[in-house]
Amino acid sequence: MKVYVAVGLYEVNYREGHNILVKESVSLYGGRTVDGTATGIISDTENGTKIYNNIIFGGKPSGSGDSFGIICNSGAAAVYNNTIAGGESDWSAAISLQNESTPIIENNILFSVAVSGGYCIYESTSNNGNAQSIHNNDFHDIVGNTIFYHTFGEADIDTLGDIDLLGYAGGNWDADPLLIDPDGTDNDFSTMNDNDWHLKADSPAEVRQGGLDGSLPGWGFETDFDGLTRTNLAAGPDNDPANDNAGGWSMGACEKDN
């Protein structure tokens, strides 16, 4: 299912007391807000939101606006096994952390297609917390993107080793995931209908099999974007992924073993 939104998907605020689940085969293209910013999902809740198995593109903003795949605006969202891109703008990020957000970010493919300033994860100066976990994601620094901007250190982090020093990160990878056709036959990221964000057979083993095995902590799902069963290293082939804690699940929305 593809969802094209006018203003982005905005969660129910935590004061209303709901858990939100954004899952299973949603391809989401961010819309434009009144200030010109394009965003796929804005997570603004404190009640255990899960976002998994989705393809999320921040969209193309109007004018000089920014673009975000997901804004974690507060609370502790669990973001598992999504393929997320910040959209086509001068400045964009796959995930932006704002206003005391403390998310779990695991098994995702993150990149930005910004013209000049792109981030896989950007922590705003308004964020007074830290992520609980940033594990086993693929940070694809396409067009020179920065992997992570950490507001407390007020510094760009460009190496996996430096991310691991944060104490709540590990097992991540920094490589082109080799999506089949990320910008489609028209060579335009912003037209999602013809884009194919599935992994290839020659995608890095660390991306195809370097994700955590989500069945062990009980994430609540064991299939991918297409409904295919996710496989761990014991059940599927073992192509010897080199990243720490590799459990065999593919990173991103789509499972690919071979």
N, C-alpha and C positions, 0 to 999 in steps of 0.2 A: 504494500500500500504506500502511495506517495501522498504527502500532505503538504500543500502549499498554503502558507498562512500570511495574513495581512499584517499582523503585528507580532508574530511569534507565539509560541505556546507558553502561556503563563500559568504556573501552578497556583492552586488554591493556597492562600496565605495560611501560615501555621495557626493563626488565631481561630480559624474555622475548624481546626482539629481533624484534618483528613490526612491519610497517607495517599500519596500519588504514585501510580505505576505507569511509566512510559516504556512500553516493551513490544517486542515481537514484530519485526518486519515493517517498521515505520521508516519511511524515507522522508526526512523533514527538511524543507527549504525555508530558511528564515525570512520573515517579512520585514517591513520598514515601520519603525515607530515614528512618532511625531517629530522627534529631534533628528531624524535621518539615520539613526542606528538600526542595523539589521541584526536580528538575533533569532536563532532557532528555538531554544528553550531557555526560559528564565525560571530557575528553581528558587523558590522563596518559601520554604517551609522547614519546620524543625521536627517532622514526624516520620522519619525513615523513608523518604522517597527513594525509589529505585528507578534508574534509567538504564536499560540494557537492550542489546541486540538491535540497535538503530543506526541508520545512516543519516548524519546530521550535517547540513551545510549552512553556514551563517547567513548566506545570501549577499546580495549586492545592494548596498545602501544608496540612498539618494544623496546627491551632493558630496560633501566631504565627511559623511558619517562613518562610524566604525562598524565592524561586523564581528559577531561572536557566535560560535556554534552553540555553546551553553554558557549562561551566566549563572554561577552559584552565588546567589545574592545573600543567603544566610542559611543556617542549618547544616545538616549533615547528610546530604544526598549521597547515595551509593551509585557510582557511575561505572558500569561493568560492560566490557565487550561491545563498545560502540566504535564506529568509524566517524570521526568528527573533524571538520575543517572550518577554520575561520574564513570568511568569505572575501570576495573581491572588493577591496577598499584600500585606501592608503595604509590603513592600520587595522589589523584583525588578530584574533586569537581563537584557537579551538575551544579552550575553556578559560573563563575569567572568574577569579575568586574575589568576592566583594562582601563587605559588611558582615564580618564574623562568620563566614562560611568555613566549615570544617569537613569537607567531603572525603569520601573514599573513591580513589580514581585508579582502577585496575583493569588490565587487559584491553586497553583502548588503543586505537591508531589515531594519532593526533598530528595535524598539520595545518598550515595556513597558506592561503594563496594571495596574501596581501601584496600590494604593489611595492611597498618600501619597508614597513615595519610589521613583521609577523611573529607571533608567539604560539607555541604549542599550549603552554599554560602561562597565564599572566595573573599575578596576584596584585590586585589594586592596593594603593596606599590606604584605602578605606577598610581593608580587611585586617581585623584584629586577632584572627586565629590562624591556625595552620591546618593544612590537610591532615586527616588522620592517616592516610596511606596513599602513596603514589608508587605502585608496584606493577612491574611487568607490562608496561605500555611501550609502544613504539613512537618515539619522537622523531618525526620526519622533518628535518630542517630544510624544506624546499625553499628555493630562492633565498638562502641565507637566513632563514628564520632563527630566532633564539629559542632554545628549548624551554626555558623557564625563567620568568622574572620573579624574584623573591623579594617582596617589599621590605621585609625586616632587614635584610642586608643591603637593600636598595641596589641590587646588582643583577645583571644578566648572568644566567648560568648556562654555559654552552657545552658542558661535558657531562657524561653520565657519572663519572667519578665525583664531580662536585655536587650533583644532585644527591648521591648516596650519602654525602656528608651531612645532609639535613637530618638524618636519623630516622625518618619515616618513609624512606624511598629505597628501592632496590629492584634488581631484576629487569630494569628497563633497557631498551635498545634504541639505537639511533641509526636508522637506515631507511632508504627508500623501500616501502613495503611492496612495491611493484604491483600496484592495482592494475587490473586488466586494461581499463581505458578511463582514467579519472576525469578527463574533460570531454569525453565523447567524440563522436565523429565530426562535430562542428568545432572542436578545439575550444570549447567555452565551458568553464566550470559552472557558470551560473545557470545553464540550461540543463537541469538534472535528468530529464527524461532519457537522454541518450548516454549518460555517464554510467560506467560499470565499475563499481568499487569492490568487486570480488578480488581475492588474491589469485596470483598465478601459481603454476606448478613450480616455477623457479623463484618464487618469493623467498626471502631469507628464512632459513629453518627457525631462527629466533622469533620471527613473526608468525610463521605457520604453526609452530609447536612450542613457542616460548612463553605462552600465557600460563597463568595459574590455573590449576584444576578447580573450577568453581563448585564442583560437586562435593568437595571435601569440607569447605566451610558452610555449604548449604546455601548458595546464593538464590536458590529458588527456580533455576532453569538449567537445562542440560542440552538445549538445542540452540541453533543459530538463527540468523535473519531469515533464512529460507526454510526453517523447520528441520534442518539436518542435525543429527545427533553430534554433539561435540565429543571428541575422543581424547583420552589422556594417553600418556606414553605407554602404559601397560596394555591398553586395548587397541591402540592404533600403531602405525609405524613409528619408529624412533629414529629421527634424522639428526640426533645429537645436537640440540640447540645449546648454545654456549652461555646463555644468560642465566643468572642465578634464579633458583626457585622455579625453573621451567617445569610445568606440569603437563604439557601436551596440548592444552586448548590453544587454538589460534587466537591471536590478538585481533581486535576489531569485530565487526558485526558478522563476518562470514567465515565459517570454518573451512580450512583447506589443509589436508594432510600431505597430499602428494601433488 
